[in-house]
Amino acid sequence: MPEEIWIVISAIAATLLLRFAPFVLFKDDNIEHPTIKRLGETLPGASIGLLVVYVFADVSFEQGSSFVSEMIAVIAIVLVHQRFKSPILSMMVGTSLYIIFKTVIF
């Protein structure tokens, strides 16, 4: 097999291992460890913050229409999160709107 296939296979194996490891290590539904509880409380907000930083990384506020799609996506994230309190739904809606605006409209 070519070397590239082994690279892809090892990347897939590492991804699957890292994705399934928490479920194997933490089988109990009642996790009492404070670090795990804290991560469960803080990571959703951190992931939304990471998306906001990614969106605004290359924004030029001098040009009028360059940041409109970013602002619409961020406003949608905030409104959806306030309404439904679901970080995954907020990220999906915001990311989808951002991609649609960047590729289709602007």
C-alpha positions in Angstrom: 0.0 0.0 0.0 1.2 3.5 -0.7 2.3 5.6 2.2 -0.6 8.1 1.9 -3.1 5.3 2.6 -1.3 4.4 5.8 -1.4 8.1 6.8 -5.1 8.2 6.2 -5.7 5.0 8.1 -3.7 6.1 11.1 -5.5 9.5 11.1 -8.9 7.7 11.1 -7.8 5.3 13.9 -6.5 8.2 16.0 -9.7 10.2 15.5 -11.9 7.2 16.4 -9.8 6.4 19.4 -10.1 10.0 20.7 -13.8 10.2 20.0 -14.7 6.9 21.7 -12.2 7.1 24.6 -14.4 9.3 26.9 -17.3 6.9 26.5 -15.2 3.9 27.4 -13.3 5.7 30.3 -16.4 7.4 31.8 -19.1 4.7 31.6 -21.1 6.0 34.6 -23.8 8.4 34.1 -23.2 10.0 37.5 -19.8 11.5 37.0 -18.8 13.2 40.3 -15.3 14.4 39.3 -15.2 18.2 39.5 -12.9 18.6 36.5 -15.3 16.7 34.2 -18.2 18.7 35.5 -16.4 21.9 34.9 -15.4 20.9 31.4 -19.1 20.0 30.7 -20.1 23.5 31.8 -17.4 25.6 30.1 -16.7 23.8 26.8 -19.9 24.7 25.0 -19.3 28.4 25.6 -15.7 28.1 24.7 -16.5 26.4 21.4 -18.9 29.2 20.5 -16.2 31.7 21.4 -13.8 29.9 19.2 -16.2 30.1 16.3 -16.6 33.9 16.9 -12.9 34.3 16.9 -12.6 32.3 13.7 -15.3 34.3 12.0 -13.8 37.7 12.8 -10.1 36.7 12.2 -9.9 38.1 8.7 -12.7 40.7 8.8 -11.9 44.2 7.5 -14.3 46.7 9.1 -13.2 49.4 6.7 -15.2 47.8 3.8 -18.9 48.1 4.3 -20.2 44.8 3.0 -17.2 42.5 4.1 -18.4 42.0 7.6 -22.2 41.9 7.1 -22.3 38.1 6.8 -20.2 37.7 9.9 -22.4 40.0 11.9 -25.6 38.3 10.8 -24.2 34.9 11.7 -23.1 36.1 15.2 -26.4 37.7 15.8 -28.2 34.5 14.8 -26.0 32.5 17.2 -26.8 34.8 20.1 -30.6 34.8 19.3 -30.8 31.0 18.8 -28.8 30.4 21.9 -31.0 32.7 24.0 -34.1 31.1 22.7 -33.3 27.4 22.7 -30.3 27.2 25.1 -28.7 24.6 22.8 -25.0 25.2 22.0 -25.0 22.7 19.2 -28.1 24.2 17.5 -26.6 27.7 17.9 -23.3 26.6 16.3 -25.1 24.8 13.4 -27.4 27.7 12.6 -24.6 30.3 12.8 -22.1 28.2 10.8 -24.7 27.5 8.2 -25.8 31.1 7.8 -22.1 32.2 7.6 -21.3 29.7 4.9 -24.5 30.5 2.9 -23.8 34.2 3.1 -20.2 33.9 2.2 -20.7 31.5 -0.8 -24.1 32.6 -2.2 -24.9 36.2 -1.3 -21.6 38.1 -0.6 
